[in-house]
Amino acid sequence: MAISPPPGKADDPRNREPRVNHRIRVPEVRLVGIEGEQLGIVSIDEAMRMAQDAAVDLVEVAASARPPVCRLMDYGKFKYLTKKKTADAKRSATHVEVKEVKIRPKTDQHDFETKLNQARRFLAEGNRVKFTVMFRGRELAYANTQRERLMGISVLLADCSALDVPPKVEGRNMSMMLNPKRGGSQPVASKPVVAEVAPAPAPQPHQPTVQTRGSASRTN
């Protein structure tokens, strides 16, 4: 249950805690029982007596209501569970960073492969990757070609990423955002991206050799 601070005092750190027991100074309250049952409007004295009989606290949970809403609860246990829940949420939260990989329209093949492997490593670590093509001078005229290039990158990295934001022009740059792929096979950070190499020529069939006149032997 959310507990609101007293009205007009939410910005004061000393008043962020709700009023409990004798700090509640109103003539009557709308009372909620330990199990959440509605007990109606009762005097503050009656509410305090019921809290003492149940060995719990009287906690103001809605100070702005008229009359204020109070609940019977073990306030110490409530604070402990709230603090524990907050700590667990912080531990389980995943911190995702955005890593930027910059290329140029004239980036050579070797540097291009290095950039791809760098992006693959970032994605394997669970980070988002922003690919940025930086244009100079009249290079922006080749925006369509670079858009196709970025989409090609998204295909090359499809085993470990998912396209989040498709290529778009931002000033003199063009950017694309990739998210790390969740679930399924885990991406391999060290997987190299290599250029295609032409296959070696097939060996020629063996040709018989014929020695010239005067040789010691002849091979047929």
Backbone as ProteinMPNN parsed JSONL, in Angstrom:
{"seq_chain_A": "MAISPPPGKADDPRNREPRVNHRIRVPEVRLVGIEGEQLGIVSIDEAMRMAQDAAVDLVEVAASARPPVCRLMDYGKFKYLTKKKTADAKRSATHVEVKEVKIRPKTDQHDFETKLNQARRFLAEGNRVKFTVMFRGRELAYANTQRERLMGISVLLADCSALDVPPKVEGRNMSMMLNPKRGGSQPVASKPVVAEVAPAPAPQPHQPTVQTRGSASRTN", "coords_chain_A": {"N_chain_A": [[0.843, -1.2, 0.0], [0.596, 2.165, -0.911], [1.875, 4.922, 0.864], [1.065, 8.119, 1.682], [2.729, 11.271, 2.326], [2.135, 13.862, 4.83], [-0.077, 16.532, 3.741], [1.287, 19.221, 1.799], [3.849, 19.001, 2.807], [5.573, 17.359, 1.533], [8.022, 17.913, 0.333], [9.821, 18.293, 2.328], [12.392, 16.619, 3.841], [12.237, 15.677, 6.455], [9.624, 15.157, 6.8], [8.8, 13.117, 5.178], [8.233, 10.615, 6.067], [5.315, 8.831, 7.037], [2.749, 9.859, 9.36], [2.579, 8.335, 12.533], [0.851, 6.511, 15.028], [0.796, 8.317, 17.977], [1.495, 10.663, 16.727], [-0.437, 11.291, 14.984], [-2.729, 13.649, 14.792], [-5.665, 14.264, 14.746], [-9.231, 14.582, 15.04], [-10.822, 12.377, 14.196], [-10.683, 9.391, 12.153], [-10.648, 7.576, 9.009], [-10.785, 4.241, 9.167], [-8.758, 1.42, 8.338], [-8.544, -2.054, 8.497], [-6.231, -4.662, 9.649], [-6.196, -6.689, 7.72], [-6.98, -5.299, 5.526], [-9.64, -4.685, 5.582], [-12.527, -2.556, 5.621], [-13.204, -0.409, 8.23], [-14.665, 1.794, 8.773], [-15.489, 5.193, 9.855], [-13.908, 6.331, 12.699], [-13.223, 7.558, 16.042], [-10.1, 9.122, 16.912], [-9.106, 8.224, 19.322], [-10.423, 5.763, 19.638], [-9.369, 4.402, 17.458], [-6.654, 4.269, 18.193], [-6.857, 2.681, 20.469], [-7.703, 0.257, 19.35], [-5.463, -0.352, 17.831], [-3.548, -0.778, 19.842], [-4.681, -2.969, 21.169], [-4.384, -4.91, 19.191], [-1.687, -5.081, 19.029], [-0.231, -3.615, 17.126], [0.625, -0.917, 14.855], [-0.823, 2.354, 14.354], [-1.179, 3.794, 11.357], [-0.971, 6.575, 9.265], [-2.164, 6.614, 6.106], [-3.258, 8.023, 3.996], [-3.047, 11.13, 3.988], [-4.25, 13.386, 2.895], [-6.911, 12.906, 2.59], [-10.326, 13.376, 3.71], [-12.152, 12.393, 6.381], [-8.627, 11.816, 7.336], [-7.106, 8.78, 6.093], [-6.345, 5.903, 7.885], [-4.393, 3.036, 8.796], [-4.257, -0.143, 10.363], [-1.29, -1.675, 11.152], [1.862, -3.484, 11.171], [4.249, -1.396, 11.402], [7.059, -1.285, 11.456], [7.786, -3.742, 10.287], [6.642, -3.326, 7.794], [8.214, -1.203, 6.76], [10.686, -2.503, 6.594], [10.194, -4.533, 4.68], [9.558, -2.941, 2.483], [11.96, -1.577, 2.042], [13.633, -3.753, 1.471], [12.447, -4.721, -0.874], [12.933, -2.603, -2.613], [15.732, -2.653, -2.713], [16.144, -5.181, -3.864], [15.027, -4.74, -6.379], [16.813, -2.894, -7.448], [19.117, -4.427, -7.607], [18.382, -6.318, -9.489], [17.964, -4.826, -11.724], [18.899, -4.086, -15.048], [21.658, -2.532, -16.389], [21.92, -0.763, -19.196], [24.047, 0.374, -21.657], [24.698, 2.778, -24.261], [26.658, 2.263, -26.965], [28.693, 3.846, -29.3], [29.546, 3.425, -32.667], [31.577, 4.646, -35.096], [31.754, 5.322, -38.548], [33.002, 6.075, -41.853], [32.059, 7.171, -45.174], [34.179, 6.394, -46.807], [35.551, 4.486, -45.395], [37.962, 1.962, -45.162], [38.166, -1.586, -46.048], [39.492, -3.15, -44.09], [39.385, -1.555, -41.714], [36.645, -1.395, -41.571], [35.872, -4.045, -40.992], [37.045, -4.252, -38.48], [35.492, -2.43, -37.05], [33.017, -3.733, -37.149], [33.534, -6.053, -35.646], [34.046, -4.847, -33.213], [31.527, -3.746, -32.631], [30.09, -6.136, -32.419], [31.206, -7.173, -30.09], [30.378, -5.256, -28.187], [27.589, -5.673, -28.297], [27.45, -8.307, -27.397], [28.068, -7.909, -24.779], [25.768, -6.889, -23.831], [25.054, -4.279, -24.451], [23.513, -1.479, -26.149], [23.984, -0.546, -29.564], [25.025, 2.134, -31.495], [25.331, 2.901, -34.743], [27.091, 5.178, -36.663], [27.36, 7.052, -39.557], [29.589, 9.349, -40.758], [29.502, 12.262, -42.617], [31.315, 14.279, -44.956], [31.782, 17.404, -46.593], [30.628, 17.054, -49.839], [29.79, 14.493, -49.521], [27.354, 13.757, -48.49], [25.654, 13.433, -50.556], [25.718, 10.814, -51.175], [23.964, 9.501, -49.54], [21.914, 7.566, -49.818], [23.316, 5.297, -50.634], [24.855, 4.831, -48.348], [22.852, 4.348, -46.536], [21.947, 1.873, -47.392], [24.252, 0.497, -46.826], [24.362, 0.574, -44.026], [22.067, -0.916, -43.448], [22.94, -3.321, -44.42], [24.883, -3.878, -42.525], [23.25, -4.348, -40.307], [22.171, -6.768, -41.067], [24.446, -8.402, -41.136], [24.986, -8.515, -38.435], [22.806, -9.759, -37.384], [22.61, -12.12, -35.955], [23.193, -11.548, -33.346], [21.878, -9.275, -32.665], [19.131, -6.884, -32.843], [17.334, -4.815, -35.037], [16.64, -1.617, -33.982], [16.267, 1.227, -34.351], [15.899, 2.319, -37.556], [18.183, 3.338, -40.247], [18.71, 6.836, -40.292], [18.927, 10.287, -41.239], [20.784, 12.653, -39.467], [21.446, 15.768, -39.247], [24.617, 16.191, -40.477], [25.192, 13.581, -40.316], [24.437, 10.049, -40.423], [22.493, 7.745, -38.725], [21.997, 4.593, -37.027], [20.329, 2.351, -34.867], [21.017, -0.475, -32.887], [19.778, -3.153, -30.952], [20.812, -5.383, -28.327], [20.346, -8.872, -28.821], [17.914, -10.714, -27.113], [17.601, -13.759, -25.275], [17.482, -17.104, -26.687], [20.193, -18.311, -28.733], [23.371, -17.412, -27.476], [25.261, -14.525, -28.353], [28.504, -14.606, -29.843], [31.31, -13.068, -28.728], [33.849, -13.007, -29.764], [33.695, -13.732, -32.379], [34.934, -13.567, -35.577], [34.709, -11.129, -38.219], [35.189, -11.464, -41.479], [36.675, -10.647, -44.636], [35.505, -11.713, -47.871], [37.256, -14.288, -49.509], [38.73, -15.189, -52.527], [38.409, -18.469, -53.915], [41.105, -20.846, -54.01], [42.803, -21.729, -57.074], [41.813, -24.715, -58.841], [43.738, -27.742, -58.794], [45.68, -28.725, -61.666], [45.154, -31.535, -63.925], [47.337, -34.412, -63.874], [49.993, -34.475, -66.19], [51.561, -36.615, -68.493], [55.075, -36.909, -68.761], [57.438, -36.536, -71.321], [60.533, -37.481, -72.214], [63.219, -36.06, -74.068], [65.152, -37.0, -77.025], [68.001, -38.795, -76.289], [67.7, -38.935, -73.618], [67.879, -40.824, -70.61], [65.677, -42.395, -70.003], [62.171, -43.094, -70.847], [58.967, -41.764, -70.302], [55.674, -42.891, -70.398]], "CA_chain_A": [[0.0, 0.0, 0.0], [1.337, 3.421, -0.935], [1.605, 5.778, 2.012], [1.364, 9.494, 1.297], [3.127, 12.135, 3.421], [1.145, 14.893, 5.141], [-0.216, 17.503, 2.657], [2.073, 20.433, 1.889], [5.134, 18.785, 3.442], [6.249, 16.265, 0.845], [9.375, 18.301, -0.035], [10.654, 18.349, 3.521], [12.842, 15.252, 4.149], [11.822, 15.272, 7.801], [8.202, 14.822, 6.82], [8.477, 12.113, 4.181], [7.667, 9.48, 6.779], [3.925, 9.081, 7.43], [2.515, 10.011, 10.809], [2.303, 7.038, 13.145], [0.393, 6.487, 16.412], [0.446, 9.576, 18.652], [1.769, 11.806, 15.867], [-1.663, 11.561, 14.231], [-3.484, 14.571, 15.669], [-6.956, 14.638, 14.166], [-10.282, 14.031, 15.914], [-11.321, 11.096, 13.733], [-10.016, 8.852, 10.954], [-11.302, 6.458, 8.327], [-9.877, 3.174, 9.577], [-8.633, 0.19, 7.559], [-8.025, -3.092, 9.372], [-4.966, -5.335, 9.33], [-6.383, -7.461, 6.494], [-7.494, -4.429, 4.477], [-11.08, -4.505, 5.696], [-12.946, -1.197, 5.94], [-13.814, -0.354, 9.561], [-15.465, 3.0, 8.889], [-14.932, 6.38, 10.512], [-13.885, 6.185, 14.162], [-12.442, 8.595, 16.706], [-8.68, 8.794, 16.998], [-8.9, 7.448, 20.55], [-10.862, 4.399, 19.378], [-8.397, 3.811, 16.547], [-5.443, 3.976, 18.954], [-7.149, 1.546, 21.346], [-7.735, -0.943, 18.528], [-4.079, -0.66, 17.472], [-2.892, -1.331, 21.025], [-5.229, -4.301, 21.419], [-3.859, -5.829, 18.181], [-0.217, -5.004, 19.112], [0.292, -3.079, 15.869], [0.684, 0.545, 14.809], [-1.814, 3.098, 13.599], [-0.369, 4.51, 10.368], [-1.734, 7.427, 8.36], [-1.793, 6.224, 4.746], [-3.776, 9.022, 3.056], [-3.199, 12.31, 4.835], [-5.036, 14.435, 2.252], [-8.343, 12.565, 2.615], [-11.113, 13.983, 4.791], [-11.01, 12.454, 7.287], [-7.472, 11.041, 6.88], [-7.244, 7.327, 6.138], [-5.301, 5.258, 8.673], [-4.449, 1.588, 8.727], [-3.608, -0.916, 11.413], [-0.233, -2.503, 10.55], [3.176, -3.524, 11.815], [4.943, -0.431, 10.576], [8.46, -1.673, 11.367], [7.876, -4.795, 9.276], [6.301, -2.705, 6.514], [9.388, -0.464, 6.283], [11.723, -3.466, 6.254], [9.842, -5.184, 3.423], [9.647, -1.941, 1.421], [13.384, -1.35, 1.781], [14.162, -4.961, 0.834], [11.914, -4.78, -2.237], [13.65, -1.598, -3.395], [17.096, -3.147, -2.923], [16.079, -6.29, -4.822], [14.76, -4.182, -7.703], [18.045, -2.273, -7.933], [20.069, -5.48, -7.965], [17.93, -7.035, -10.676], [17.889, -3.91, -12.862], [19.982, -4.231, -16.016], [22.142, -1.24, -16.852], [22.257, -0.872, -20.608], [24.699, 1.553, -22.189], [24.702, 2.94, -25.709], [28.005, 2.383, -27.504], [28.64, 4.377, -30.661], [30.58, 2.997, -33.605], [31.571, 5.639, -36.169], [32.417, 4.971, -39.796], [32.91, 7.099, -42.887], [31.756, 6.553, -46.469], [35.386, 5.861, -47.428], [36.246, 3.572, -44.495], [38.445, 0.82, -45.939], [37.637, -2.892, -45.644], [40.1, -3.614, -42.839], [38.797, -0.788, -40.612], [35.228, -1.746, -41.514], [35.783, -5.314, -40.276], [37.37, -3.963, -37.08], [34.313, -1.791, -36.463], [31.983, -4.754, -36.986], [33.903, -6.895, -34.505], [33.864, -4.016, -32.026], [30.084, -3.704, -32.373], [29.683, -7.464, -31.965], [31.624, -7.301, -28.687], [29.474, -4.42, -27.392], [26.284, -6.338, -28.239], [27.592, -9.494, -26.559], [28.106, -7.438, -23.39], [24.424, -6.43, -23.469], [24.899, -2.857, -24.725], [22.965, -1.057, -27.432], [25.033, -0.021, -30.437], [24.604, 3.155, -32.445], [26.239, 3.056, -35.871], [26.993, 6.524, -37.221], [28.162, 7.379, -40.734], [29.895, 10.778, -40.742], [29.705, 12.788, -43.962], [32.058, 15.526, -45.129], [31.631, 18.044, -47.894], [29.523, 16.611, -50.687], [29.542, 13.053, -49.328], [25.945, 13.541, -48.148], [24.952, 13.043, -51.781], [25.72, 9.345, -51.228], [23.209, 9.047, -48.365], [21.182, 6.323, -50.12], [24.281, 4.197, -50.623], [25.244, 4.562, -46.966], [21.691, 3.737, -45.87], [22.019, 0.45, -47.741], [25.406, -0.066, -46.114], [23.967, 0.355, -42.634], [21.14, -2.043, -43.403], [23.766, -4.507, -44.587], [25.497, -4.148, -41.215], [22.233, -4.961, -39.44], [22.043, -8.166, -41.492], [25.654, -9.098, -40.697], [24.949, -8.666, -36.98], [21.459, -10.21, -37.019], [22.665, -13.255, -35.026], [23.368, -11.082, -31.968], [21.235, -7.973, -32.473], [17.857, -6.62, -33.511], [17.263, -3.426, -35.477], [15.739, -0.816, -33.157], [15.97, 2.455, -35.104], [16.511, 2.19, -38.887], [19.046, 4.467, -40.6], [18.078, 8.131, -40.543], [19.884, 11.384, -41.317], [20.774, 13.604, -38.352], [22.423, 16.777, -39.622], [25.562, 15.669, -41.459], [25.436, 12.185, -39.96], [23.338, 9.09, -40.568], [22.625, 6.838, -37.589], [21.144, 3.408, -36.905], [20.449, 1.793, -33.52], [20.819, -1.91, -32.736], [19.626, -3.656, -29.587], [21.301, -6.763, -28.168], [19.273, -9.863, -28.929], [17.645, -11.405, -25.847], [17.14, -15.141, -25.384], [18.031, -17.885, -27.795], [21.628, -18.546, -28.668], [24.126, -16.272, -27.034], [26.216, -14.079, -29.35], [29.904, -14.885, -29.531], [31.977, -11.785, -28.845], [35.094, -13.104, -30.501], [33.46, -14.215, -33.737], [35.507, -12.591, -36.498], [34.038, -10.792, -39.46], [36.303, -11.435, -42.422], [36.303, -10.387, -46.02], [35.451, -12.91, -48.691], [38.506, -14.589, -50.19], [38.479, -16.023, -53.705], [38.957, -19.81, -53.711], [42.342, -21.14, -54.723], [42.517, -22.441, -58.334], [41.861, -26.17, -58.733], [44.97, -28.29, -59.373], [45.561, -29.248, -63.022], [45.39, -32.992, -63.973], [48.733, -34.787, -64.131], [50.333, -34.702, -67.588], [52.769, -37.448, -68.608], [56.256, -36.207, -69.271], [58.178, -37.287, -72.354], [61.902, -36.977, -72.3], [63.735, -35.882, -75.411], [66.159, -37.976, -77.471], [69.215, -38.713, -75.518], [67.432, -39.141, -72.195], [68.14, -42.199, -70.153], [64.441, -43.163, -69.933], [61.011, -42.436, -71.475], [57.749, -41.956, -69.503], [54.483, -42.866, -71.233]], "C_chain_A": [[0.871, 1.24, 0.0], [0.908, 4.282, 0.237], [2.012, 7.191, 1.652], [1.774, 10.305, 2.507], [2.047, 13.159, 3.71], [1.1, 15.942, 4.046], [0.65, 18.721, 2.889], [3.457, 20.243, 2.448], [5.948, 17.706, 2.743], [7.692, 16.598, 0.505], [10.32, 18.37, 1.149], [11.088, 16.933, 3.889], [12.393, 14.769, 5.511], [10.375, 14.819, 7.842], [7.814, 13.817, 5.736], [7.928, 10.846, 4.818], [6.219, 9.798, 7.144], [3.813, 9.244, 8.941], [2.043, 8.671, 11.372], [1.881, 7.255, 14.595], [0.098, 7.889, 16.941], [0.796, 10.812, 17.832], [0.562, 12.167, 15.012], [-2.573, 12.394, 15.129], [-4.7, 15.124, 14.942], [-8.03, 14.009, 15.038], [-10.794, 12.66, 15.495], [-10.63, 10.688, 12.439], [-10.921, 7.815, 10.305], [-10.35, 5.272, 8.474], [-9.963, 1.954, 8.655], [-7.981, -0.844, 8.454], [-6.744, -3.726, 8.869], [-5.066, -6.092, 8.01], [-6.926, -6.625, 5.347], [-8.984, -4.188, 4.543], [-11.411, -3.069, 6.12], [-13.697, -1.202, 7.277], [-14.599, 0.929, 9.803], [-14.737, 4.144, 9.572], [-15.053, 6.211, 12.025], [-13.074, 7.323, 14.749], [-10.986, 8.164, 16.795], [-8.396, 7.963, 18.241], [-9.298, 5.986, 20.338], [-9.868, 3.677, 18.459], [-7.118, 3.428, 17.282], [-5.665, 2.776, 19.865], [-7.133, 0.244, 20.557], [-6.317, -1.352, 18.102], [-3.344, -1.297, 18.644], [-3.387, -2.743, 21.323], [-4.661, -5.34, 20.439], [-2.333, -5.858, 18.166], [0.403, -4.591, 17.782], [0.309, -1.555, 15.964], [-0.519, 1.098, 14.061], [-1.036, 4.021, 12.664], [-1.297, 5.296, 9.45], [-1.279, 7.15, 6.927], [-2.311, 7.186, 3.682], [-4.096, 10.282, 3.842], [-4.114, 13.361, 4.231], [-6.535, 14.141, 2.245], [-9.016, 13.252, 3.791], [-12.244, 13.044, 5.202], [-9.833, 11.628, 6.757], [-7.717, 9.543, 7.026], [-6.058, 6.763, 6.919], [-5.486, 3.746, 8.608], [-3.737, 0.975, 9.918], [-2.574, -1.826, 10.768], [1.003, -2.503, 11.442], [4.081, -2.625, 10.979], [6.426, -0.763, 10.418], [8.672, -2.737, 10.302], [7.597, -4.234, 7.895], [7.501, -1.961, 5.935], [10.492, -1.415, 5.844], [11.447, -4.104, 4.891], [9.94, -4.211, 2.248], [11.098, -1.685, 1.036], [13.998, -2.548, 1.055], [13.703, -5.054, -0.621], [12.644, -3.792, -3.142], [15.067, -2.06, -3.709], [17.124, -4.279, -3.941], [15.858, -5.774, -6.237], [16.012, -3.55, -8.289], [19.051, -3.328, -8.365], [19.685, -6.168, -9.265], [17.862, -6.143, -11.908], [19.117, -4.087, -13.75], [20.369, -2.862, -16.539], [22.632, -1.388, -18.293], [22.856, 0.454, -21.078], [24.547, 1.591, -23.71], [26.143, 3.174, -26.145], [27.9, 2.843, -28.958], [29.83, 3.886, -31.467], [30.483, 3.921, -34.819], [32.335, 5.121, -37.387], [32.256, 6.14, -40.757], [32.579, 6.421, -44.219], [32.97, 5.894, -47.11], [36.185, 4.972, -46.48], [36.664, 2.321, -45.262], [37.971, -0.496, -45.327], [38.192, -3.356, -44.303], [39.491, -2.889, -41.638], [37.323, -1.134, -40.449], [35.029, -3.047, -40.733], [36.084, -5.123, -38.792], [36.171, -3.344, -36.363], [33.2, -2.809, -36.222], [32.273, -5.643, -35.778], [33.754, -6.139, -33.189], [32.387, -3.95, -31.645], [29.586, -5.041, -31.849], [30.042, -7.663, -30.488], [30.715, -6.481, -27.775], [28.115, -5.105, -27.218], [26.337, -7.563, -27.341], [27.621, -9.124, -25.086], [26.763, -6.873, -22.941], [24.176, -4.959, -23.711], [24.185, -2.628, -26.057], [24.104, -0.458, -28.251], [24.415, 0.957, -31.431], [25.68, 3.275, -33.518], [26.014, 4.438, -36.477], [27.926, 6.655, -38.415], [28.343, 8.892, -40.745], [30.239, 11.249, -42.153], [30.527, 14.074, -43.908], [31.789, 16.082, -46.522], [30.403, 17.558, -48.639], [29.198, 15.132, -50.516], [28.089, 12.751, -48.993], [25.124, 13.161, -49.378], [24.87, 11.529, -51.907], [24.936, 8.746, -50.051], [22.486, 7.723, -48.634], [22.111, 5.117, -50.092], [24.664, 3.828, -49.204], [24.081, 3.993, -46.155], [21.675, 2.232, -46.154], [23.178, -0.226, -47.011], [25.057, -0.363, -44.66], [22.998, -0.812, -42.514], [21.895, -3.348, -43.61], [24.463, -4.887, -43.285], [24.498, -4.824, -40.294], [22.018, -6.428, -39.796], [23.246, -8.973, -41.013], [25.634, -9.394, -39.2], [23.606, -9.201, -36.482], [21.487, -11.371, -36.026], [22.777, -12.795, -33.574], [22.681, -9.748, -31.715], [19.904, -7.928, -33.194], [17.819, -5.137, -33.849], [16.218, -2.689, -34.645], [15.303, 0.444, -33.897], [16.657, 2.347, -36.462], [17.336, 3.429, -39.225], [18.249, 5.737, -40.871], [19.142, 9.212, -40.479], [19.678, 12.324, -40.137], [21.85, 14.647, -38.635], [23.316, 16.259, -40.741], [25.958, 14.238, -41.131], [24.217, 11.345, -40.315], [23.54, 8.029, -39.505], [21.623, 5.701, -37.662], [21.386, 2.81, -35.522], [20.134, 0.301, -33.533], [20.695, -2.253, -31.265], [20.228, -5.052, -29.483], [20.138, -7.734, -28.201], [19.146, -10.607, -27.61], [17.158, -12.807, -26.114], [17.761, -15.827, -26.575], [19.517, -18.071, -27.63], [22.353, -17.278, -28.3], [25.105, -15.854, -28.109], [27.63, -14.354, -28.906], [30.707, -13.631, -29.784], [33.193, -11.86, -29.735], [34.921, -13.569, -31.934], [33.984, -13.2, -34.736], [34.599, -12.327, -37.68], [35.129, -10.603, -40.492], [35.782, -11.168, -43.818], [36.285, -11.698, -46.793], [36.774, -13.081, -49.439], [38.202, -15.505, -51.356], [39.093, -17.39, -53.496], [40.21, -20.022, -54.526], [42.013, -21.908, -55.992], [42.666, -23.941, -58.161], [43.139, -26.694, -59.37], [44.71, -28.877, -60.75], [45.815, -30.758, -63.02], [46.827, -33.286, -64.376], [48.955, -35.081, -65.609], [51.587, -35.573, -67.67], [53.911, -36.655, -69.223], [56.996, -37.111, -70.248], [59.558, -36.685, -72.471], [62.349, -36.935, -73.753], [64.79, -36.928, -75.722], [67.451, -37.762, -76.703], [69.004, -38.92, -74.04], [67.649, -40.597, -71.865], [66.886, -43.021, -70.168], [63.336, -42.395, -70.596], [59.769, -42.771, -70.641], [56.552, -41.826, -70.39], [53.286, -42.391, -70.422]], "O_chain_A": [[1.784, 1.36, 0.817], [-0.277, 4.362, 0.562], [3.178, 7.442, 1.347], [1.255, 10.086, 3.602], [1.124, 13.314, 2.91], [2.139, 16.236, 3.456], [0.756, 19.213, 4.012], [4.199, 21.218, 2.567], [6.913, 17.194, 3.31], [8.519, 15.693, 0.394], [11.53, 18.496, 0.957], [10.235, 16.109, 4.221], [12.187, 13.571, 5.705], [9.945, 14.174, 8.799], [6.635, 13.679, 5.411], [7.223, 10.081, 4.159], [5.922, 10.93, 7.525], [4.687, 8.812, 9.694], [1.225, 7.975, 10.771], [2.467, 8.071, 15.306], [-0.767, 8.579, 16.401], [0.419, 11.919, 18.217], [0.536, 13.226, 14.386], [-3.119, 11.891, 16.111], [-4.749, 16.298, 14.575], [-7.774, 13.008, 15.707], [-11.163, 11.855, 16.351], [-10.069, 11.52, 11.726], [-11.82, 7.256, 10.933], [-9.232, 5.303, 7.959], [-11.041, 1.516, 8.252], [-6.975, -0.557, 9.104], [-6.236, -3.375, 7.804], [-4.095, -6.126, 7.253], [-7.295, -7.168, 4.305], [-9.545, -3.551, 3.652], [-10.667, -2.45, 6.881], [-14.694, -1.905, 7.437], [-15.134, 1.141, 10.89], [-13.536, 4.076, 9.831], [-16.138, 5.981, 12.56], [-12.319, 7.983, 14.035], [-10.682, 6.972, 16.755], [-7.532, 7.086, 18.213], [-8.606, 5.077, 20.797], [-9.567, 2.499, 18.655], [-6.554, 2.366, 17.02], [-4.773, 1.943, 20.022], [-6.612, -0.764, 21.034], [-6.005, -2.54, 18.022], [-2.596, -2.257, 18.456], [-2.598, -3.614, 21.688], [-4.478, -6.503, 20.8], [-1.743, -6.586, 17.369], [1.423, -5.137, 17.361], [0.04, -0.983, 17.021], [-1.144, 0.413, 13.252], [-0.323, 4.918, 13.116], [-2.275, 4.763, 8.926], [-0.131, 7.425, 6.577], [-1.826, 7.152, 2.551], [-5.22, 10.494, 4.298], [-4.702, 14.155, 4.966], [-7.34, 15.018, 1.932], [-8.357, 13.659, 4.748], [-13.211, 12.901, 4.454], [-10.006, 10.829, 5.837], [-8.418, 9.089, 7.93], [-4.907, 7.104, 6.646], [-6.591, 3.248, 8.393], [-2.744, 1.508, 10.413], [-2.92, -2.659, 9.931], [1.17, -1.662, 12.325], [4.617, -3.058, 9.959], [6.992, -0.542, 9.347], [9.612, -2.658, 9.51], [8.247, -4.624, 6.925], [7.778, -2.076, 4.741], [11.161, -1.169, 4.84], [12.342, -4.206, 4.052], [10.351, -4.593, 1.152], [11.428, -1.588, -0.146], [14.792, -2.375, 0.13], [14.484, -5.423, -1.498], [12.94, -4.1, -4.297], [15.55, -1.885, -4.827], [18.018, -4.336, -4.786], [16.43, -6.303, -7.19], [16.255, -3.654, -9.492], [19.755, -3.156, -9.36], [20.55, -6.555, -10.051], [17.717, -6.644, -13.023], [20.237, -4.222, -13.258], [19.537, -2.122, -17.063], [23.632, -2.055, -18.559], [22.252, 1.515, -20.918], [24.301, 0.57, -24.352], [26.771, 4.156, -25.749], [27.121, 2.299, -29.741], [30.972, 3.927, -31.007], [29.451, 3.978, -35.486], [33.421, 4.555, -37.262], [31.483, 7.066, -40.513], [32.798, 5.219, -44.37], [32.823, 4.94, -47.874], [37.367, 4.724, -46.719], [35.843, 1.691, -45.928], [37.437, -0.514, -44.217], [37.457, -3.893, -43.474], [39.121, -3.527, -40.652], [36.807, -1.165, -39.332], [34.122, -3.142, -39.907], [35.457, -5.755, -37.942], [35.872, -3.687, -35.219], [32.517, -2.75, -35.2], [31.378, -5.947, -34.989], [33.379, -6.721, -32.171], [32.038, -4.083, -30.472], [28.756, -5.084, -30.941], [29.271, -8.251, -29.731], [30.321, -6.952, -26.708], [27.558, -5.116, -26.12], [25.39, -7.837, -26.605], [27.244, -9.928, -24.234], [26.627, -6.428, -21.801], [23.179, -4.424, -23.226], [24.241, -3.459, -26.964], [25.067, 0.072, -27.698], [23.432, 0.655, -32.107], [26.802, 3.698, -33.239], [24.88, 4.819, -36.768], [29.126, 6.403, -38.309], [27.363, 9.636, -40.741], [31.14, 10.715, -42.8], [30.447, 14.847, -42.953], [31.597, 15.342, -47.487], [29.282, 17.638, -48.137], [28.414, 14.578, -51.286], [27.63, 11.625, -49.183], [24.023, 12.626, -49.251], [24.046, 11.013, -52.661], [25.21, 7.625, -49.622], [22.452, 6.853, -47.764], [21.748, 4.052, -49.594], [24.787, 2.646, -48.881], [24.294, 3.244, -45.201], [21.421, 1.424, -45.261], [23.083, -1.392, -46.628], [25.41, -1.415, -44.128], [23.096, -1.608, -41.581], [21.528, -4.374, -43.036], [24.618, -6.068, -42.976], [24.846, -5.764, -39.58], [21.717, -7.241, -38.922], [23.091, -10.099, -40.538], [26.192, -10.394, -38.749], [23.303, -9.108, -35.292], [20.502, -11.597, -35.323], [22.487, -13.568, -32.662], [22.878, -9.146, -30.659], [19.581, -8.781, -34.02], [18.223, -4.3, -33.041], [15.053, -3.085, -34.607], [14.108, 0.697, -34.051], [17.886, 2.289, -36.518], [17.203, 4.459, -38.564], [17.246, 5.718, -41.585], [20.133, 9.082, -39.761], [18.558, 12.74, -39.842], [23.019, 14.447, -38.308], [22.835, 15.926, -41.824], [26.969, 13.745, -41.631], [23.113, 11.863, -40.484], [24.629, 7.468, -39.386], [20.558, 5.818, -38.267], [22.525, 2.767, -35.056], [19.135, -0.135, -34.104], [21.417, -1.71, -30.429], [20.166, -5.824, -30.439], [19.066, -7.448, -27.667], [20.138, -11.074, -27.052], [16.398, -13.04, -27.054], [18.473, -15.212, -27.369], [20.044, -17.999, -26.52], [21.996, -16.192, -28.757], [25.732, -16.712, -28.73], [27.923, -14.336, -27.71], [30.789, -13.166, -30.921], [33.539, -10.881, -30.396], [35.91, -13.779, -32.635], [33.516, -12.062, -34.742], [33.819, -13.187, -38.09], [35.92, -9.667, -40.386], [34.622, -11.424, -44.138], [36.956, -12.663, -46.427], [37.336, -12.108, -49.942], [37.491, -16.497, -51.195], [40.193, -17.485, -52.953], [40.364, -19.451, -55.606], [41.045, -22.668, -56.01], [43.539, -24.399, -57.424], [43.587, -26.154, -60.381], [43.653, -29.46, -60.989], [46.606, -31.237, -62.207], [47.453, -32.524, -65.112], [48.201, -35.843, -66.214], [52.573, -35.297, -66.987], [53.701, -35.827, -70.109], [57.151, -38.309, -70.01], [59.713, -35.507, -72.793], [61.875, -37.724, -74.57], [65.264, -37.644, -74.84], [67.903, -36.632, -76.517], [69.961, -39.063, -73.278], [67.606, -41.473, -72.729], [66.968, -44.239, -70.328], [63.484, -41.209, -70.89], [59.544, -43.935, -70.309], [56.381, -40.812, -71.067], [52.178, -42.3, -70.951]]}, "name": "protein", "num_of_chains": 1, "seq": "MAISPPPGKADDPRNREPRVNHRIRVPEVRLVGIEGEQLGIVSIDEAMRMAQDAAVDLVEVAASARPPVCRLMDYGKFKYLTKKKTADAKRSATHVEVKEVKIRPKTDQHDFETKLNQARRFLAEGNRVKFTVMFRGRELAYANTQRERLMGISVLLADCSALDVPPKVEGRNMSMMLNPKRGGSQPVASKPVVAEVAPAPAPQPHQPTVQTRGSASRTN"}
